[in-house]
Amino acid sequence: MRFIAACAIVLLCAGCGYKATSHYVKNVIGGTVSTEVYVSLHDPENSVIIKDAVDRAVISRFKSQLRDKDEAATHLAITISDIKFKPLKYDINGYVTAYQTDVFMQILRTTGDFSKTYLSRGSYDFGIRANAIISEKVRFEAIKNGAQKAIDSFLAQISSEPLVRGKP
């Protein structure tokens, strides 16, 4: 009985034409990508962290290779619009014990002669000890994770484009 149910599920998924998100993304952006993160003069350390997070996301989530701008099928110009830390949870004495980091990005995607701007946001929640300050290490880790989630949001926007335009 289980074998028949498993076969039915496999046939259903194969028959409905399911394709992973990375398949659609690769159709939209191509096999090679270049990235450029505009450095904030107010906070240059965050720009470096976000550049690393973006590059890792391109390789792991887009299944694409990083190239120089002139050799890539798609170029992503990323501007960090804002980074916010807001308290989420307080202990009984009123000290903050959990924060949420929001990373806001504006991404200009250029593929050939086509350009489009996307707005993306990634959030990351983390805890700290009561009456403690956010250390640089924790802050950088929160920004990195928020940036990766913003890239995931961008990925979702990109993956829906072929369907919106009516392409397979």
NUDO-540269 format. One record per residue (C-alpha): y, x, z. Coordinates in steps of 0.25 Angstrom, whole numbers. Example, Ala and Ser with C-alpha at 12.3 -4.5 7.8 and 13.67 -1.06 7.14 Angstrom:
BEGIN
      yy      xx      zz
     -18      49      31
      -4      55      29
This chain:
BEGIN
      yy      xx      zz
       0       0       0
      10      11       4
       6      18      -9
      10       6     -18
      23       4     -10
      27      19     -12
      23      18     -27
      32       6     -28
      44      12     -22
      42      25     -31
      41      16     -43
      53       8     -39
      62      20     -36
      58      27     -49
      59      14     -57
      73      10     -52
      79      23     -57
      83      29     -44
      90      42     -45
      96      51     -34
     111      52     -32
     111      67     -36
     106      62     -50
     118      54     -52
     127      65     -46
     122      75     -56
     124      66     -68
     139      64     -64
     142      79     -59
     132      87     -67
     124      99     -63
     135     108     -59
     147     106     -50
     159     114     -45
     166     111     -32
     180     114     -27
     185     111     -14
     200     111     -12
     204     119       0
     212     113      11
     223     122      16
     223     115      29
     208     117      31
     202     127      22
     189     129      30
     185     114      27
     187     116      13
     177     128      13
     167     119      21
     169     107      11
     167     116      -1
     153     121       5
     149     107       8
     153     102      -6
     145     113     -13
     133     111      -5
     134      96      -8
     135      98     -23
     123     107     -23
     114      98     -13
     119      84     -17
     124      85     -31
     112      94     -35
     122     102     -43
     125     116     -45
     139     122     -41
     146     129     -52
     160     135     -55
     170     124     -59
     169     129     -74
     154     128     -74
     152     115     -67
     150     101     -73
     158      95     -62
     169     100     -53
     172      94     -39
     186      97     -33
     185      93     -19
     197      90     -10
     196      88       5
     205      76       7
     203      75      22
     194      79      34
     194      70      46
     188      71      60
     187      58      68
     181      55      81
     169      46      81
     164      46      95
     169      48     109
     162      51     122
     165      43     135
     176      52     138
     183      50     125
     179      63     119
     175      63     104
     160      66     102
     159      63      87
     168      65      75
     167      61      60
     172      70      50
     177      64      37
     179      73      24
     187      67      13
     186      73      -1
     192      71     -14
     183      76     -25
     187      78     -40
     175      78     -49
     177      84     -63
     165      83     -73
     169      88     -86
     182      80     -90
     179      69     -79
     186      69     -66
     185      60     -54
     190      60     -40
     181      56     -28
     185      53     -14
     174      56      -4
     172      56      11
     162      62      20
     160      59      35
     152      67      46
     150      64      60
     148      74      71
     148      75      86
     154      85      96
     154      87     111
     163      78     119
     177      85     121
     174      96     110
     182     100      98
     176     100      84
     173     115      82
     175     121      68
     160     122      65
     158     107      68
     171     103      60
     166     111      48
     152     105      49
     158      91      49
     167      94      38
     156     100      30
     147      88      32
     158      78      29
     161      85      16
     146      84      12
     146      69      15
     159      68       7
     152      75      -5
     140      65      -3
     150      54      -4
     155      60     -17
     141      61     -22
     139      46     -20
     151      44     -28
     147      53     -39
     133      47     -39
     138      33     -42
     146      37     -54
     135      36     -64
     131      22     -59
     146      18     -59
     148      23     -74
     135      16     -78
     128      29     -81
     113      31     -77
